[in-house]
Amino acid sequence: MRIFLLRLTAKMLPALPTLCAIAGALLMFVVFLALQGKPALEACQLIYVGAFGSGFAWENTLQRAAPLMLTALCVAIPARTGLIIIGGEGAVALGGLACAVIPMMLPAAFPATPALLLMATAALVAGGAWIALAGWLRQYRGVNETISSLLLAYIALALFNHMVEGPLRHPESLNKPSTPPLPEEYLIGSLPGLDVHWGLFWGVLACIAMYALVRHGVFGFSMSVVGGNVRAARLVGLPVNRIVLMACLLGGGAAGLAGMMEVAAIHGSANSALLAGYGYSGILVAFAARHNPLAIIACALVIGGIESSGSLLQRRLDLPGATTLVLQGLLFINLLAWESLTGWLGVWRLRLLETTRSTNRTVHA
């Protein structure tokens, strides 16, 4: 029993900074509301109820978590190579725009399945190429990828708005500029028995696939080597530039797919509603998950639940809609603060594993 507990503790240690950050963020959020004279504990309870308190709340949470899983991968995958990419919002916008353009180029009565495949491919390529551009600037021009990806996101959003409000604008979209609506047969439906679109399925599947690639694939091991020590990676003959660009391409493709899912499942066309900040929220999800693709699923549910509870706080406590954004900001600050534990956790984990081995040897002796 002692050996089991030691192994379990060693496996749970990497999650400690995230758990401490959540606790710290909640405490600061309670103080923030109390200073305004608001019922802080009731607000925390309402956040839980609005996120997970009913079947409707769960569906709303899952709906919001679906794109967050994909945009978080846009941060987590390049992070394996040592890059901090924060421009996922641009990839979401271009992925959604590419998805909306494809049906305009297809002949009438084109089959739905090939059309959806073309839409998904276009979104993957558009999002992947945009983030890969940030990786290329880093590897071949020495431009900091954090700054370049953020600036590229602003360019992508400006390009999106220009195309939606200009050349691609549907004549009937008067008050809310948008592209022509997708044909009904090209829309993505809901999962059986749930009022949640198929984007949730693809988001979970992408996280599982990336976990298998990162933890059990040769390419995933190569990314870890590059992220750990670039000089060592070059000495052993790894194509560093190609690995970095491929990681950015995969991450950007995931964010582009998120844009496609939002257009084809929620909005029915590309419009300003697509720019809901999923790319920026994905940064928080990825850091909370410590860039672990499987942990992204759970963290996306938590952040999605916080976002979906905002309307309930408005109705019950007359709080602004941005209240949940304050909580997310506090969580991000705490994540960065508790990140200093990382080095100590590695030492503690090694000590626990050594204690486990010693106990094993004692038992077998």
C-alpha beads as a LAMMPS data file, in Angstrom:
LAMMPS data file: protein, C-alpha beads

365 atoms
364 bonds

1 atom types
1 bond types

-500.0 500.0 xlo xhi
-500.0 500.0 ylo yhi
-500.0 500.0 zlo zhi

Masses

1 110.0

Atoms # bond

1 1 1 0.000 0.000 0.000
2 1 1 2.832 2.383 0.843
3 1 1 4.494 1.721 -2.531
4 1 1 1.203 2.453 -4.324
5 1 1 0.781 5.746 -2.458
6 1 1 4.357 6.787 -3.226
7 1 1 3.887 6.073 -6.938
8 1 1 0.545 7.886 -6.989
9 1 1 2.079 10.911 -5.269
10 1 1 4.957 10.966 -7.760
11 1 1 2.499 10.918 -10.675
12 1 1 0.313 13.644 -9.158
13 1 1 3.176 16.055 -8.405
14 1 1 3.174 17.676 -11.909
15 1 1 -0.441 18.742 -11.317
16 1 1 0.415 20.494 -8.025
17 1 1 1.198 23.945 -9.519
18 1 1 -2.121 23.970 -11.395
19 1 1 -4.098 22.929 -8.311
20 1 1 -2.337 25.565 -6.195
21 1 1 -2.992 28.162 -8.915
22 1 1 -6.719 27.335 -8.983
23 1 1 -6.930 27.599 -5.192
24 1 1 -5.011 30.888 -5.204
25 1 1 -7.140 32.321 -8.011
26 1 1 -10.374 31.440 -6.192
27 1 1 -9.102 33.046 -3.001
28 1 1 -8.147 36.245 -4.813
29 1 1 -11.476 36.219 -6.652
30 1 1 -13.351 35.962 -3.349
31 1 1 -11.400 38.951 -1.989
32 1 1 -12.031 40.872 -5.228
33 1 1 -15.806 40.395 -4.923
34 1 1 -15.872 40.989 -1.165
35 1 1 -14.199 44.380 -1.631
36 1 1 -17.105 45.341 -3.882
37 1 1 -19.662 44.231 -1.309
38 1 1 -20.800 41.273 -3.407
39 1 1 -21.628 37.828 -1.951
40 1 1 -18.372 36.150 -2.911
41 1 1 -19.191 32.626 -1.740
42 1 1 -22.543 32.698 -3.495
43 1 1 -20.772 33.813 -6.674
44 1 1 -18.424 30.835 -6.481
45 1 1 -21.393 28.540 -5.986
46 1 1 -23.154 30.064 -8.994
47 1 1 -20.052 29.540 -11.124
48 1 1 -20.197 25.847 -10.294
49 1 1 -23.949 25.679 -10.926
50 1 1 -23.635 27.560 -14.202
51 1 1 -20.849 25.246 -15.355
52 1 1 -21.835 21.803 -14.079
53 1 1 -25.076 22.150 -12.115
54 1 1 -27.479 20.720 -14.705
55 1 1 -27.646 18.911 -18.011
56 1 1 -28.088 22.216 -19.838
57 1 1 -25.073 23.662 -18.004
58 1 1 -22.956 20.663 -18.966
59 1 1 -23.942 20.996 -22.625
60 1 1 -23.083 24.683 -22.593
61 1 1 -19.732 23.922 -20.957
62 1 1 -18.916 21.179 -23.453
63 1 1 -19.876 23.463 -26.328
64 1 1 -17.390 26.074 -25.133
65 1 1 -14.716 23.522 -24.260
66 1 1 -14.631 22.019 -27.762
67 1 1 -12.760 24.890 -29.500
68 1 1 -10.608 25.467 -26.399
69 1 1 -9.142 21.964 -26.713
70 1 1 -8.014 22.703 -30.257
71 1 1 -6.710 26.223 -29.604
72 1 1 -4.828 24.965 -26.538
73 1 1 -3.022 22.477 -28.782
74 1 1 -1.877 25.469 -30.844
75 1 1 0.122 26.521 -27.773
76 1 1 1.013 23.122 -26.331
77 1 1 2.495 21.439 -29.415
78 1 1 5.002 24.195 -30.347
79 1 1 5.838 24.477 -26.642
80 1 1 7.321 20.978 -26.844
81 1 1 10.034 22.479 -29.067
82 1 1 10.564 25.449 -26.753
83 1 1 8.376 27.971 -28.607
84 1 1 5.726 30.100 -26.898
85 1 1 3.037 30.710 -29.516
86 1 1 0.167 33.000 -28.488
87 1 1 -1.328 33.817 -31.893
88 1 1 -3.945 31.081 -32.041
89 1 1 -6.753 33.608 -32.458
90 1 1 -5.426 34.481 -35.906
91 1 1 -5.349 30.822 -36.924
92 1 1 -8.952 30.417 -35.724
93 1 1 -10.053 33.397 -37.823
94 1 1 -8.272 32.247 -40.985
95 1 1 -9.436 28.660 -40.511
96 1 1 -13.043 29.805 -40.225
97 1 1 -12.643 32.108 -43.237
98 1 1 -11.125 29.324 -45.359
99 1 1 -13.976 27.033 -44.344
100 1 1 -16.535 29.633 -45.456
101 1 1 -14.808 30.251 -48.808
102 1 1 -14.676 26.617 -49.968
103 1 1 -18.488 26.182 -50.484
104 1 1 -18.484 29.347 -52.614
105 1 1 -16.035 27.658 -54.997
106 1 1 -17.888 24.344 -55.263
107 1 1 -20.502 23.562 -57.919
108 1 1 -24.135 23.202 -56.947
109 1 1 -25.253 19.864 -55.486
110 1 1 -21.677 18.957 -54.565
111 1 1 -21.735 15.964 -52.128
112 1 1 -21.645 16.933 -48.463
113 1 1 -18.912 14.561 -47.231
114 1 1 -16.235 15.581 -49.756
115 1 1 -17.205 19.222 -49.202
116 1 1 -16.728 18.922 -45.441
117 1 1 -13.363 17.230 -46.002
118 1 1 -12.301 20.082 -48.285
119 1 1 -13.485 22.646 -45.735
120 1 1 -11.567 20.923 -42.946
121 1 1 -8.440 20.627 -45.101
122 1 1 -8.585 24.299 -46.045
123 1 1 -8.968 25.284 -42.386
124 1 1 -6.068 23.055 -41.341
125 1 1 -3.798 24.447 -44.061
126 1 1 -4.739 28.090 -43.423
127 1 1 -4.278 27.896 -39.648
128 1 1 -1.182 25.729 -39.879
129 1 1 0.547 27.908 -42.463
130 1 1 -0.122 31.065 -40.431
131 1 1 1.438 29.677 -37.249
132 1 1 4.237 28.022 -39.228
133 1 1 5.100 31.511 -40.480
134 1 1 5.863 32.517 -36.879
135 1 1 8.058 29.427 -36.546
136 1 1 9.849 30.270 -39.807
137 1 1 10.545 33.813 -38.612
138 1 1 11.993 32.386 -35.407
139 1 1 14.217 29.782 -37.024
140 1 1 15.410 31.666 -40.104
141 1 1 15.252 35.325 -39.068
142 1 1 15.687 35.191 -35.296
143 1 1 12.362 36.943 -34.593
144 1 1 10.881 36.178 -31.188
145 1 1 7.965 33.806 -31.823
146 1 1 5.826 35.169 -28.985
147 1 1 5.878 38.684 -30.430
148 1 1 5.608 37.590 -34.066
149 1 1 2.702 35.199 -33.459
150 1 1 0.785 37.892 -31.571
151 1 1 1.390 40.488 -34.297
152 1 1 0.476 37.952 -36.977
153 1 1 -2.784 37.355 -35.110
154 1 1 -3.646 41.054 -35.413
155 1 1 -2.890 40.900 -39.139
156 1 1 -5.080 37.797 -39.500
157 1 1 -7.973 39.483 -37.671
158 1 1 -7.652 42.571 -39.890
159 1 1 -7.587 40.362 -42.988
160 1 1 -10.630 38.474 -41.729
161 1 1 -12.605 41.675 -41.124
162 1 1 -11.576 43.074 -44.510
163 1 1 -12.719 39.989 -46.396
164 1 1 -15.967 39.545 -44.440
165 1 1 -16.933 43.207 -44.691
166 1 1 -15.652 43.605 -48.256
167 1 1 -15.128 41.113 -51.088
168 1 1 -16.855 38.144 -49.418
169 1 1 -19.744 40.009 -47.798
170 1 1 -23.178 38.576 -48.443
171 1 1 -25.533 41.253 -49.819
172 1 1 -28.285 40.326 -47.371
173 1 1 -26.060 40.682 -44.269
174 1 1 -26.905 44.299 -43.547
175 1 1 -26.440 44.875 -39.801
176 1 1 -23.950 42.063 -39.249
177 1 1 -21.517 41.593 -42.146
178 1 1 -20.882 37.936 -42.942
179 1 1 -20.001 35.612 -45.771
180 1 1 -22.792 33.775 -47.636
181 1 1 -24.399 31.159 -45.375
182 1 1 -23.228 27.593 -45.751
183 1 1 -25.651 25.212 -47.469
184 1 1 -27.628 23.262 -44.904
185 1 1 -26.085 19.948 -45.946
186 1 1 -22.613 21.340 -45.175
187 1 1 -23.453 22.140 -41.563
188 1 1 -22.112 19.934 -38.787
189 1 1 -24.809 18.464 -36.586
190 1 1 -24.911 17.512 -32.922
191 1 1 -23.599 14.439 -31.173
192 1 1 -26.258 11.756 -30.628
193 1 1 -28.289 12.539 -27.509
194 1 1 -26.507 15.843 -26.845
195 1 1 -26.994 19.436 -27.894
196 1 1 -23.243 19.653 -28.533
197 1 1 -21.708 19.674 -31.998
198 1 1 -19.196 17.169 -33.337
199 1 1 -16.360 19.598 -32.680
200 1 1 -16.198 18.158 -29.158
201 1 1 -15.483 14.705 -30.544
202 1 1 -12.743 15.982 -32.844
203 1 1 -11.271 18.103 -30.067
204 1 1 -10.985 15.128 -27.712
205 1 1 -9.674 12.928 -30.520
206 1 1 -7.034 15.515 -31.440
207 1 1 -5.853 15.729 -27.821
208 1 1 -5.576 11.944 -27.559
209 1 1 -3.748 11.721 -30.894
210 1 1 -1.310 14.466 -29.900
211 1 1 -0.687 12.758 -26.553
212 1 1 0.173 9.527 -28.365
213 1 1 2.436 11.442 -30.743
214 1 1 4.185 13.446 -28.026
215 1 1 4.612 10.692 -25.441
216 1 1 4.979 7.564 -27.572
217 1 1 6.070 8.723 -31.040
218 1 1 9.519 9.253 -32.509
219 1 1 8.570 12.737 -33.675
220 1 1 7.312 13.590 -30.190
221 1 1 10.632 12.494 -28.695
222 1 1 12.456 14.612 -31.293
223 1 1 10.377 17.636 -30.271
224 1 1 11.306 17.066 -26.621
225 1 1 14.993 16.898 -27.504
226 1 1 14.766 20.126 -29.501
227 1 1 12.858 21.837 -26.704
228 1 1 15.275 20.595 -24.063
229 1 1 18.578 21.470 -25.745
230 1 1 18.782 22.769 -29.312
231 1 1 22.568 22.367 -29.457
232 1 1 22.360 18.720 -28.413
233 1 1 19.599 18.156 -30.980
234 1 1 21.812 19.528 -33.746
235 1 1 24.800 17.464 -32.557
236 1 1 22.825 14.219 -32.846
237 1 1 21.714 15.184 -36.342
238 1 1 18.081 16.155 -35.778
239 1 1 16.596 18.511 -38.419
240 1 1 15.743 21.201 -35.852
241 1 1 14.226 23.723 -38.245
242 1 1 11.987 21.127 -39.858
243 1 1 10.813 19.803 -36.486
244 1 1 9.963 23.298 -35.225
245 1 1 8.049 24.163 -38.397
246 1 1 6.136 20.881 -38.274
247 1 1 5.190 21.473 -34.627
248 1 1 3.913 24.958 -35.520
249 1 1 2.050 23.530 -38.507
250 1 1 0.312 20.941 -36.325
251 1 1 -0.593 23.484 -33.654
252 1 1 -1.871 26.046 -36.130
253 1 1 -3.819 23.364 -37.954
254 1 1 -5.615 22.470 -34.729
255 1 1 -6.607 26.111 -34.183
256 1 1 -7.725 26.407 -37.811
257 1 1 -9.894 23.331 -37.339
258 1 1 -11.477 25.026 -34.316
259 1 1 -12.443 27.929 -36.579
260 1 1 -13.938 25.531 -39.103
261 1 1 -16.014 23.802 -36.427
262 1 1 -17.360 27.101 -35.129
263 1 1 -18.381 28.235 -38.609
264 1 1 -19.868 24.933 -39.757
265 1 1 -21.559 24.027 -36.469
266 1 1 -22.473 27.278 -34.695
267 1 1 -22.553 30.364 -36.920
268 1 1 -23.266 28.962 -40.377
269 1 1 -21.060 31.655 -41.956
270 1 1 -17.891 33.582 -41.203
271 1 1 -18.696 36.728 -39.224
272 1 1 -17.417 38.747 -36.286
273 1 1 -19.026 36.326 -33.809
274 1 1 -16.253 33.872 -34.663
275 1 1 -13.733 36.185 -32.985
276 1 1 -14.832 35.246 -29.471
277 1 1 -11.350 34.990 -27.941
278 1 1 -11.027 31.209 -28.114
279 1 1 -7.429 31.559 -29.281
280 1 1 -6.507 33.637 -26.239
281 1 1 -8.414 31.399 -23.813
282 1 1 -6.529 28.461 -25.309
283 1 1 -3.307 29.978 -23.957
284 1 1 -4.698 29.744 -20.428
285 1 1 -5.895 26.171 -21.005
286 1 1 -2.488 25.071 -22.334
287 1 1 -0.583 26.600 -19.426
288 1 1 -3.034 25.176 -16.889
289 1 1 -2.538 21.745 -18.477
290 1 1 1.243 22.275 -18.471
291 1 1 1.199 21.521 -22.212
292 1 1 -0.009 17.967 -21.610
293 1 1 -2.492 17.095 -24.397
294 1 1 -4.568 14.792 -22.170
295 1 1 -4.723 17.320 -19.340
296 1 1 -5.932 19.881 -21.891
297 1 1 -9.263 18.050 -22.042
298 1 1 -9.902 18.509 -18.310
299 1 1 -8.603 22.088 -18.229
300 1 1 -10.738 23.039 -21.230
301 1 1 -13.792 21.800 -19.330
302 1 1 -12.880 23.969 -16.337
303 1 1 -12.239 27.126 -18.387
304 1 1 -15.263 26.439 -20.587
305 1 1 -17.381 26.060 -17.464
306 1 1 -16.128 29.367 -16.055
307 1 1 -16.964 31.130 -19.325
308 1 1 -20.431 29.586 -19.559
309 1 1 -21.328 30.674 -16.006
310 1 1 -20.966 34.380 -16.778
311 1 1 -24.602 34.872 -17.784
312 1 1 -25.815 33.291 -14.534
313 1 1 -23.680 35.702 -12.493
314 1 1 -25.199 38.576 -14.449
315 1 1 -28.774 37.455 -13.817
316 1 1 -28.474 36.489 -10.162
317 1 1 -25.944 38.956 -8.741
318 1 1 -26.055 41.759 -11.304
319 1 1 -22.337 41.355 -11.953
320 1 1 -20.774 42.452 -15.272
321 1 1 -20.200 39.841 -17.944
322 1 1 -16.457 40.445 -17.647
323 1 1 -16.414 39.057 -14.093
324 1 1 -15.455 35.600 -15.312
325 1 1 -12.649 37.176 -17.351
326 1 1 -11.268 38.574 -14.098
327 1 1 -11.256 35.068 -12.646
328 1 1 -9.447 33.750 -15.731
329 1 1 -6.887 36.541 -15.443
330 1 1 -6.276 35.747 -11.792
331 1 1 -5.856 32.090 -12.693
332 1 1 -3.257 32.928 -15.325
333 1 1 -1.306 35.141 -12.912
334 1 1 -1.322 32.362 -10.332
335 1 1 -0.192 29.813 -12.914
336 1 1 2.816 31.961 -13.739
337 1 1 3.561 32.521 -10.056
338 1 1 3.354 28.837 -9.121
339 1 1 5.482 27.902 -12.130
340 1 1 8.497 28.515 -9.888
341 1 1 7.616 25.214 -8.216
342 1 1 8.562 23.290 -11.361
343 1 1 12.238 22.867 -10.502
344 1 1 11.501 21.764 -6.940
345 1 1 8.857 19.319 -8.161
346 1 1 11.403 17.559 -10.351
347 1 1 13.674 17.065 -7.339
348 1 1 10.807 15.854 -5.108
349 1 1 9.596 13.463 -7.804
350 1 1 13.048 11.913 -8.170
351 1 1 13.284 11.498 -4.388
352 1 1 9.867 9.841 -4.261
353 1 1 10.790 7.457 -7.073
354 1 1 14.057 6.604 -5.317
355 1 1 12.157 5.995 -2.063
356 1 1 9.757 3.714 -3.971
357 1 1 12.642 1.693 -5.416
358 1 1 14.274 1.381 -1.988
359 1 1 11.003 0.225 -0.471
360 1 1 10.570 -2.294 -3.309
361 1 1 14.038 -3.725 -2.703
362 1 1 13.353 -3.967 1.056
363 1 1 10.055 -5.787 0.502
364 1 1 11.533 -8.292 -1.968
365 1 1 14.551 -8.884 0.302

Bonds

1 1 1 2
2 1 2 3
3 1 3 4
4 1 4 5
5 1 5 6
6 1 6 7
7 1 7 8
8 1 8 9
9 1 9 10
10 1 10 11
11 1 11 12
12 1 12 13
13 1 13 14
14 1 14 15
15 1 15 16
16 1 16 17
17 1 17 18
18 1 18 19
19 1 19 20
20 1 20 21
21 1 21 22
22 1 22 23
23 1 23 24
24 1 24 25
25 1 25 26
26 1 26 27
27 1 27 28
28 1 28 29
29 1 29 30
30 1 30 31
31 1 31 32
32 1 32 33
33 1 33 34
34 1 34 35
35 1 35 36
36 1 36 37
37 1 37 38
38 1 38 39
39 1 39 40
40 1 40 41
41 1 41 42
42 1 42 43
43 1 43 44
44 1 44 45
45 1 45 46
46 1 46 47
47 1 47 48
48 1 48 49
49 1 49 50
50 1 50 51
51 1 51 52
52 1 52 53
53 1 53 54
54 1 54 55
55 1 55 56
56 1 56 57
57 1 57 58
58 1 58 59
59 1 59 60
60 1 60 61
61 1 61 62
62 1 62 63
63 1 63 64
64 1 64 65
65 1 65 66
66 1 66 67
67 1 67 68
68 1 68 69
69 1 69 70
70 1 70 71
71 1 71 72
72 1 72 73
73 1 73 74
74 1 74 75
75 1 75 76
76 1 76 77
77 1 77 78
78 1 78 79
79 1 79 80
80 1 80 81
81 1 81 82
82 1 82 83
83 1 83 84
84 1 84 85
85 1 85 86
86 1 86 87
87 1 87 88
88 1 88 89
89 1 89 90
90 1 90 91
91 1 91 92
92 1 92 93
93 1 93 94
94 1 94 95
95 1 95 96
96 1 96 97
97 1 97 98
98 1 98 99
99 1 99 100
100 1 100 101
101 1 101 102
102 1 102 103
103 1 103 104
104 1 104 105
105 1 105 106
106 1 106 107
107 1 107 108
108 1 108 109
109 1 109 110
110 1 110 111
111 1 111 112
112 1 112 113
113 1 113 114
114 1 114 115
115 1 115 116
116 1 116 117
117 1 117 118
118 1 118 119
119 1 119 120
120 1 120 121
121 1 121 122
122 1 122 123
123 1 123 124
124 1 124 125
125 1 125 126
126 1 126 127
127 1 127 128
128 1 128 129
129 1 129 130
130 1 130 131
131 1 131 132
132 1 132 133
133 1 133 134
134 1 134 135
135 1 135 136
136 1 136 137
137 1 137 138
138 1 138 139
139 1 139 140
140 1 140 141
141 1 141 142
142 1 142 143
143 1 143 144
144 1 144 145
145 1 145 146
146 1 146 147
147 1 147 148
148 1 148 149
149 1 149 150
150 1 150 151
151 1 151 152
152 1 152 153
153 1 153 154
154 1 154 155
155 1 155 156
156 1 156 157
157 1 157 158
158 1 158 159
159 1 159 160
160 1 160 161
161 1 161 162
162 1 162 163
163 1 163 164
164 1 164 165
165 1 165 166
166 1 166 167
167 1 167 168
168 1 168 169
169 1 169 170
170 1 170 171
171 1 171 172
172 1 172 173
173 1 173 174
174 1 174 175
175 1 175 176
176 1 176 177
177 1 177 178
178 1 178 179
179 1 179 180
180 1 180 181
181 1 181 182
182 1 182 183
183 1 183 184
184 1 184 185
185 1 185 186
186 1 186 187
187 1 187 188
188 1 188 189
189 1 189 190
190 1 190 191
191 1 191 192
192 1 192 193
193 1 193 194
194 1 194 195
195 1 195 196
196 1 196 197
197 1 197 198
198 1 198 199
199 1 199 200
200 1 200 201
201 1 201 202
202 1 202 203
203 1 203 204
204 1 204 205
205 1 205 206
206 1 206 207
207 1 207 208
208 1 208 209
209 1 209 210
210 1 210 211
211 1 211 212
212 1 212 213
213 1 213 214
214 1 214 215
215 1 215 216
216 1 216 217
217 1 217 218
218 1 218 219
219 1 219 220
220 1 220 221
221 1 221 222
222 1 222 223
223 1 223 224
224 1 224 225
225 1 225 226
226 1 226 227
227 1 227 228
228 1 228 229
229 1 229 230
230 1 230 231
231 1 231 232
232 1 232 233
233 1 233 234
234 1 234 235
235 1 235 236
236 1 236 237
237 1 237 238
238 1 238 239
239 1 239 240
240 1 240 241
241 1 241 242
242 1 242 243
243 1 243 244
244 1 244 245
245 1 245 246
246 1 246 247
247 1 247 248
248 1 248 249
249 1 249 250
250 1 250 251
251 1 251 252
252 1 252 253
253 1 253 254
254 1 254 255
255 1 255 256
256 1 256 257
257 1 257 258
258 1 258 259
259 1 259 260
260 1 260 261
261 1 261 262
262 1 262 263
263 1 263 264
264 1 264 265
265 1 265 266
266 1 266 267
267 1 267 268
268 1 268 269
269 1 269 270
270 1 270 271
271 1 271 272
272 1 272 273
273 1 273 274
274 1 274 275
275 1 275 276
276 1 276 277
277 1 277 278
278 1 278 279
279 1 279 280
280 1 280 281
281 1 281 282
282 1 282 283
283 1 283 284
284 1 284 285
285 1 285 286
286 1 286 287
287 1 287 288
288 1 288 289
289 1 289 290
290 1 290 291
291 1 291 292
292 1 292 293
293 1 293 294
294 1 294 295
295 1 295 296
296 1 296 297
297 1 297 298
298 1 298 299
299 1 299 300
300 1 300 301
301 1 301 302
302 1 302 303
303 1 303 304
304 1 304 305
305 1 305 306
306 1 306 307
307 1 307 308
308 1 308 309
309 1 309 310
310 1 310 311
311 1 311 312
312 1 312 313
313 1 313 314
314 1 314 315
315 1 315 316
316 1 316 317
317 1 317 318
318 1 318 319
319 1 319 320
320 1 320 321
321 1 321 322
322 1 322 323
323 1 323 324
324 1 324 325
325 1 325 326
326 1 326 327
327 1 327 328
328 1 328 329
329 1 329 330
330 1 330 331
331 1 331 332
332 1 332 333
333 1 333 334
334 1 334 335
335 1 335 336
336 1 336 337
337 1 337 338
338 1 338 339
339 1 339 340
340 1 340 341
341 1 341 342
342 1 342 343
343 1 343 344
344 1 344 345
345 1 345 346
346 1 346 347
347 1 347 348
348 1 348 349
349 1 349 350
350 1 350 351
351 1 351 352
352 1 352 353
353 1 353 354
354 1 354 355
355 1 355 356
356 1 356 357
357 1 357 358
358 1 358 359
359 1 359 360
360 1 360 361
361 1 361 362
362 1 362 363
363 1 363 364
364 1 364 365
